[in-house]
Amino acid sequence: MNKHHKIVIIGAGGIARAVALILTEWSTVTPTIFIGNRTLSKAQNLVKWIEDGLTRPCALKSFPLSESGFSKEMIDVFKQGDILLDCLPGTEAPRMASYAKNYNLHYANLTEYVEETDKIKDIAKDASTGFILQTGLAPGYIDVLGNYLFEEFCNDFEVNTVDRLELKVGALTKNAVAPHFYGFTWSPVGVATEYLEEAEVIRNYKKTKLPSLSERDTIIINGMTYEADLTSGGAADLPDALAGKVASMDYKTLRFPGHYAWVEEQIKNASDIKELQAIMEIQVPHIEDDQIIIYAAVQGKDRKGILRRREIAKQILPQKIGKYQLRAIQTTTATPLIQSAQLLLETNIKGVLLQSKLDTRSFLNGGFITPVYGNI
């Protein structure tokens, strides 16, 4: 941040940790940070964890978050804050957005949940502050990257439409064993949700929905073979923004070969998201040593009718921030959220700003993005 801001972080999990630590270590002017959680001791422990990991001083305060309604502590913090960064599960997002609107705070969140995102659009449509939604890795960074590829392709080859836009992301372990060929590096409920909810795509230039895990393919990225399949949420608002401009567009999640066949067998015994999550957690371990694989491609004909394709692929590994080593999923999720926060705090945005409306080149080369993702 280039100015002093008072930033409210809601949540005390792994992403909230990364957001608070990166804000304190990388901001030009160190912010004041409030951390709220329904279990106060977790917020207090997070404050202590950050203080122990810093290489520079920062004002950090914890406060209890009520299950519903307001508490005096919450009201005091919200009255002081400039922005609310929502690091809670997606089901809580509309409530957090309502708090932000009521107390004239800017707001940014991470959730891939489509229904909750639609609710927030309605909440914030007449807000006096700015709301940037779905700002993490996927949805989030990958959608800005895909939109950037589309814009550059159209400008360079003097066209208005393209044949295909492909977005793929994998939050993976470095090794994988049978039978699941997977390890949890982030929220198990998030994984189960994206496998079972419908995916929004573009087919024949029109936005539509398809069942997740219904269009599997194989791809080689930097010499490594992965499977990719449709999952929910990762496309953000691109199916709306690019309908009529792209013949086929989708977001797919990358996995090691063999994982999706195993998941399909588990789904046969699961009636809902909670059951699939429970089945998976019995068999799949949580693993700290992770990697993020990103792939985006655009394909179409130039104005002379020559078929062309452009691709961007990245591998992102764990990174040291302050005195701690953060997992790749933490840094890649936290930094787009923080970059969005800086945009809200240092411009004059009001109402909802979705991924397709961001200035792609400016965002992708932002000061919080590039130390993790590199330049475009």
C-alpha positions in Angstrom: 0.0 0.0 0.0 1.2 3.5 -0.8 -0.8 5.2 1.9 -1.7 4.2 5.5 -4.9 2.3 5.6 -6.9 0.5 8.3 -7.6 -3.0 7.0 -10.1 -5.4 8.5 -9.4 -9.1 7.8 -12.2 -11.5 8.6 -11.0 -15.1 9.3 -8.0 -16.7 10.9 -7.1 -19.5 8.5 -4.2 -20.1 6.2 -5.2 -17.5 3.6 -5.9 -14.8 6.3 -2.4 -15.5 7.7 -0.9 -15.0 4.3 -2.9 -11.8 3.6 -1.9 -10.2 6.9 1.8 -11.2 6.6 2.1 -10.0 3.0 0.4 -6.8 3.7 2.8 -6.0 6.6 5.9 -7.1 4.7 5.3 -5.7 1.3 3.3 -2.5 1.7 5.3 0.7 1.1 3.4 2.2 4.0 2.6 -0.4 6.7 -1.2 -0.6 7.4 -3.0 -1.1 10.7 -4.6 -4.5 10.6 -7.6 -5.8 12.5 -8.2 -9.5 12.5 -11.7 -10.9 13.4 -12.8 -14.4 14.0 -15.7 -16.0 15.8 -13.2 -17.8 18.1 -11.3 -14.9 19.6 -8.4 -17.1 20.6 -7.7 -18.0 17.0 -7.6 -14.3 16.0 -5.3 -13.6 19.0 -3.0 -16.5 18.0 -2.9 -15.2 14.4 -1.8 -11.8 15.7 1.0 -13.4 17.7 2.0 -15.6 14.7 2.3 -12.5 12.5 4.2 -10.5 15.1 6.7 -13.4 15.5 7.2 -13.6 11.7 7.6 -9.9 10.8 10.8 -8.1 9.8 9.2 -4.7 10.3 6.8 -3.2 12.9 3.0 -3.2 12.4 -0.1 -2.4 14.4 -2.1 -5.6 14.8 -5.4 -6.0 16.8 -7.8 -8.9 17.2 -11.5 -8.8 17.8 -14.4 -11.4 18.2 -16.8 -11.9 15.3 -20.4 -12.6 16.3 -22.2 -15.6 14.8 -24.9 -13.2 13.7 -25.7 -9.5 14.2 -23.3 -7.0 15.7 -21.2 -6.8 18.9 -19.7 -3.6 20.4 -16.2 -4.8 19.4 -17.3 -5.4 15.8 -18.9 -2.0 15.5 -15.9 -0.2 16.9 -13.6 -1.9 14.4 -15.9 -1.4 11.4 -16.2 2.3 12.2 -12.4 2.6 12.1 -11.8 0.4 9.0 -11.3 1.4 5.4 -11.8 -2.0 3.8 -13.0 -5.5 4.8 -11.1 -8.5 3.3 -13.3 -11.6 3.6 -11.3 -14.8 4.1 -14.2 -16.8 5.4 -16.0 -19.7 3.6 -18.2 -18.6 0.8 -21.4 -19.2 2.7 -20.6 -16.2 4.9 -19.8 -13.8 2.1 -23.2 -12.1 1.8 -23.3 -11.4 5.5 -19.7 -9.9 5.4 -20.6 -7.8 2.3 -23.7 -6.4 4.2 -21.4 -5.4 7.1 -19.1 -3.6 4.6 -22.0 -1.8 3.0 -23.6 -0.8 6.3 -20.3 0.7 7.6 -19.1 2.2 4.3 -16.1 -0.1 4.0 -14.7 -1.3 0.7 -15.0 -5.1 0.3 -13.1 -7.9 -1.4 -13.6 -11.6 -1.2 -12.3 -15.0 -2.5 -15.2 -17.3 -2.9 -15.9 -19.3 -6.0 -19.6 -19.7 -4.9 -21.8 -18.4 -7.7 -25.1 -18.1 -5.7 -23.4 -16.1 -3.0 -21.7 -13.9 -5.5 -25.0 -13.0 -7.2 -26.4 -12.1 -3.8 -23.5 -9.7 -3.2 -24.0 -8.0 -6.5 -27.5 -7.1 -5.4 -26.3 -6.0 -2.0 -23.7 -3.7 -3.4 -25.4 -2.3 -6.5 -26.0 1.1 -4.8 -23.0 1.1 -2.4 -20.9 4.2 -1.9 -17.8 2.0 -1.6 -16.2 -0.5 -4.0 -16.7 -4.3 -4.0 -14.3 -6.6 -6.0 -15.5 -10.2 -5.9 -13.9 -13.6 -6.5 -10.4 -12.2 -6.2 -8.2 -15.2 -5.4 -6.4 -17.6 -7.7 -9.4 -19.3 -9.4 -11.6 -17.5 -9.6 -9.5 -14.4 -9.7 -6.0 -14.2 -11.2 -6.6 -16.9 -13.9 -9.7 -14.9 -15.2 -7.7 -11.6 -15.4 -4.9 -13.6 -17.2 -7.4 -15.2 -19.6 -9.0 -11.8 -20.4 -5.6 -10.3 -21.0 -4.8 -13.0 -23.5 -8.1 -12.4 -25.3 -7.6 -8.7 -25.4 -4.0 -9.0 -26.7 -4.9 -11.6 -29.3 -7.7 -9.4 -30.7 -5.5 -6.3 -30.7 -2.5 -7.9 -32.3 -4.3 -9.9 -35.0 -7.0 -7.3 -35.7 -10.0 -9.5 -34.9 -13.1 -9.2 -32.6 -13.7 -12.9 -31.9 -11.7 -16.0 -31.1 -12.4 -19.7 -31.3 -11.2 -20.9 -27.9 -10.2 -19.5 -24.5 -8.9 -22.1 -22.1 -8.2 -21.5 -18.4 -6.7 -24.2 -16.2 -5.3 -24.2 -12.7 -4.2 -27.0 -10.4 -3.4 -26.7 -6.7 -1.3 -29.8 -6.4 1.2 -31.7 -4.3 4.6 -32.4 -5.8 4.0 -36.2 -5.6 0.9 -38.3 -5.8 0.2 -41.9 -4.8 -2.6 -44.4 -5.7 -5.5 -44.7 -5.6 -6.5 -41.0 -5.3 -3.3 -39.4 -6.8 -4.0 -36.3 -4.7 -3.3 -34.5 -1.5 -5.3 -31.6 0.1 -3.4 -28.4 -0.1 -6.5 -26.2 0.5 -10.1 -26.5 1.8 -11.6 -30.0 1.4 -15.1 -28.5 1.3 -14.0 -26.2 -1.6 -12.7 -29.2 -3.5 -16.0 -31.2 -3.0 -18.0 -28.2 -4.0 -16.2 -27.5 -7.2 -16.6 -31.2 -8.2 -20.4 -31.3 -7.7 -21.7 -27.8 -8.6 -22.3 -26.9 -12.2 -19.7 -25.2 -14.3 -20.4 -22.0 -16.3 -18.9 -22.1 -19.8 -19.3 -20.6 -23.3 -20.4 -22.9 -26.1 -21.3 -21.7 -29.6 -20.7 -18.1 -28.3 -23.4 -18.5 -25.6 -23.1 -18.8 -21.9 -24.4 -22.1 -20.6 -23.9 -24.5 -17.7 -22.5 -28.0 -17.8 -22.1 -30.7 -15.2 -18.7 -30.6 -13.5 -16.3 -33.4 -14.4 -18.1 -33.9 -17.7 -15.4 -32.9 -20.2 -12.1 -34.5 -19.3 -9.0 -34.0 -21.4 -5.3 -34.5 -21.1 -2.7 -31.8 -21.4 1.1 -31.6 -21.3 2.4 -28.5 -19.5 6.2 -27.9 -19.5 6.7 -31.6 -20.2 4.4 -32.9 -17.4 1.1 -34.7 -18.2 -2.1 -33.6 -16.4 -5.8 -34.3 -16.6 -8.2 -31.4 -16.8 -11.9 -31.3 -16.2 -14.7 -28.8 -15.8 -15.3 -27.6 -12.2 -17.5 -24.9 -10.8 -16.7 -21.3 -10.0 -13.4 -20.8 -11.6 -14.6 -18.8 -14.6 -15.8 -15.9 -12.5 -17.8 -13.5 -14.8 -16.0 -14.3 -18.1 -18.9 -16.4 -19.4 -21.1 -13.3 -19.2 -18.4 -10.8 -20.4 -17.1 -12.8 -23.4 -20.4 -14.4 -24.7 -20.7 -13.5 -28.4 -16.9 -12.9 -28.6 -15.5 -16.4 -27.8 -16.9 -19.5 -29.5 -15.8 -21.8 -26.6 -14.5 -20.9 -23.2 -14.2 -22.8 -20.0 -12.3 -23.2 -16.7 -10.9 -26.6 -15.8 -9.1 -27.9 -12.8 -5.8 -29.7 -13.3 -5.1 -33.0 -11.5 -2.6 -35.8 -11.8 -3.7 -38.7 -14.1 -5.9 -41.1 -12.3 -7.4 -38.7 -9.8 -10.7 -38.0 -11.6 -11.4 -41.7 -12.2 -11.0 -42.2 -8.4 -13.3 -39.2 -7.7 -16.0 -40.5 -9.9 -16.1 -43.7 -7.9 -16.4 -41.8 -4.6 -19.2 -39.6 -6.0 -21.3 -42.7 -6.6 -21.5 -43.1 -2.8 -22.1 -39.4 -2.0 -25.5 -37.7 -2.0 -24.2 -34.2 -1.4 -21.1 -32.0 -0.9 -20.7 -32.9 2.8 -20.8 -36.6 2.1 -18.2 -36.3 -0.7 -16.0 -34.2 1.5 -16.2 -36.7 4.3 -15.4 -39.7 2.0 -12.4 -37.9 0.5 -11.0 -36.8 3.9 -11.0 -40.4 5.1 -8.6 -41.3 2.3 -6.8 -38.2 1.1 -4.1 -36.7 3.3 -3.4 -33.0 3.9 0.1 -32.1 2.5 2.0 -28.9 3.1 4.6 -29.0 0.4 2.6 -27.8 -2.7 2.8 -26.3 -6.1 0.4 -24.3 -8.3 0.2 -25.0 -12.0 -1.4 -22.3 -14.2 -2.2 -22.6 -17.9 -4.1 -20.2 -20.1 -4.5 -20.2 -23.9 -6.4 -18.4 -26.6 -6.8 -19.8 -30.2 -8.4 -18.3 -33.3 -7.7 -17.0 -36.8 -6.0 -13.7 -37.5 -7.5 -11.3 -40.0 -5.8 -13.2 -42.9 -7.4 -16.5 -41.8 -4.2 -18.1 -40.3 -4.9 -20.2 -37.2 -2.9 -19.0 -34.2 -2.6 -19.9 -30.6 -1.0 -18.1 -27.6 -0.3 -19.7 -24.2 1.0 -18.8 -20.8 2.0 -21.4 -18.3 3.4 -21.0 -14.8 4.6 -23.1 -11.9 4.5 -21.4 -8.5 6.3 -23.0 -5.5 6.3 -22.1 -1.8 7.9 -18.8 -1.0 9.5 -17.1 2.1 7.6 -14.1 3.3 9.1 -12.4 6.4 10.4 -15.2 8.6 7.9 -17.8 7.3 7.7 -20.1 4.4 4.2 -19.8 2.9 2.6 -22.5 0.8 2.1 -21.7 -2.9 -1.7 -21.9 -2.5 -1.4 -19.2 0.2 0.6 -16.7 -1.8 -1.3 -17.2 -5.0 -4.6 -16.7 -3.3 -3.7 -13.9 -1.0 -1.9 -11.6 -3.5 -4.7 -11.0 -6.0 -7.0 -10.2 -3.0 -4.4 -7.7 -1.7 -3.9 -6.2 -5.2 -7.7 -5.8 -5.4 -7.7 -4.1 -2.0 -5.1 -1.6 -3.1 -7.1 -0.8 -6.2 -10.2 -0.1 -4.1 -8.3 1.9 -1.5 -6.3 4.1 -3.9 -8.9 4.8 -6.6 -12.5 6.0 -6.6 -14.4 2.8 -7.3 -18.0 2.5 -6.2 -20.3 -0.6 -6.5 -19.3 -4.0 -7.8 -16.2 -4.5 -10.0 -15.9 -8.0 -11.5 -12.9 -9.7 -12.9 -13.7 -8.9 -16.5 -13.7 -5.1 -15.7 -10.2 -5.0 -14.2 -7.4 -3.3 -16.3 -5.6 -6.5 -17.1 -2.1 -5.3 -17.8 -2.1 -3.0 -14.7 -3.5 -5.6 -12.4 -1.2 -8.5 -13.6 1.9 -6.3 -13.2 0.8 -4.9 -9.8 3.3 -4.6 -6.9 1.7 -7.5 -4.9 1.1 -9.8 -7.9 4.5 -9.8 -9.6 6.7 -11.1 -6.7 4.5 -14.3 -6.7 3.3 -14.7 -10.3 6.0 -12.8 -12.2 5.5 -10.1 -14.9 3.4 -10.4 -18.0 
